[in-house]
Amino acid sequence: MYEINEFTTRAELDNTLADKVADILAKAVAQHGRASIAVSGGSTPKGFFQALSNKDLPWSEITVTLADERWVNIDSDASNTKLVYENLIQNKATNAKFFHLKQGEQLTHETLADLNLAAKSSILPLDVLILGMGEDGHTASLFPCSDQIDECLSATTAPLLKVVPKTAPHDRISFSYSYLKPSKNVILHISGQAKMDVLNKALANDDKREMPIRAFLHDPEINTQVFWAE
Ligand SMILES: O=C(O)[C@H](O)[C@@H](O)[C@H](O)[C@H](O)COP(=O)(O)O
């Protein structure tokens, strides 16, 4: 299931989304003493990150992580970790915890095993999941072009896996669908007419291998909140 929330400007979207996410995180910390949020990289979320970073929250009890990461040095301009540190873990959010997906030089089976144990014990299930979407219908690093797409969408996959997209640069590490699905709040953050056209194509049928974002939009157990502005 899904609901589409349309906004007149991207600034209005960013500020409204930041208000919503801040409210969810504050309540999660009040109830459980901690909260976790996974965000996505790309060009869309910068304004939202900056708005959220200025929210008065118990940031030291909140863990930020990524839905996926490019396996590059975290000082690279391609790094989602760099994007998050430069735009979200700033201002009032400086003391937020960060669960690093990029750890070490090589993405080995041992690294994945360690990360999966740590993710299960510290941040899963997520309180908030912010997804982006590519024009091919990928989300996180669940790429339709990758040889790992069936594993990415399988119900039995571990939390994190290595993905090698054929139509995008860099090896990736990504949360799998089965561990993103239980997130208490699933939000798809997109902007521009091209992405609305991709969303409408994704809504037209439920072939999730063709467009992995469909796994979230067509799952009756998830109420994906779409936030869109022109
Ligand atoms: O690592 C990444 O690139 C993201 O996690 C990816 O899933 C992104 O959200 C989409 O590709 C949309 O990117 P844009 O916001 O740049 O369109």
The ligand as a Gaussian input file, in Angstrom:
#p B3LYP/6-31G(d) Opt

LIG

0 1
 O       23.209000       5.334000      -3.069000
 C       22.305000       5.818000      -3.749000
 O       22.461000       6.325000      -4.866000
 C       20.910000       5.887000      -3.192000
 O       20.695000       5.211000      -2.068000
 C       19.930000       5.593000      -4.299000
 O       18.995000       4.587000      -4.026000
 C       19.214000       6.912000      -4.541000
 O       18.296000       7.133000      -3.475000
 C       18.488000       6.913000      -5.845000
 O       19.400000       6.567000      -6.864000
 C       17.888000       8.300000      -6.131000
 O       18.960000       9.201000      -6.284000
 P       18.670000      10.758000      -6.635000
 O       18.065000      11.351000      -5.396000
 O       20.035000      11.332000      -6.922000
 O       17.742000      10.791000      -7.816000

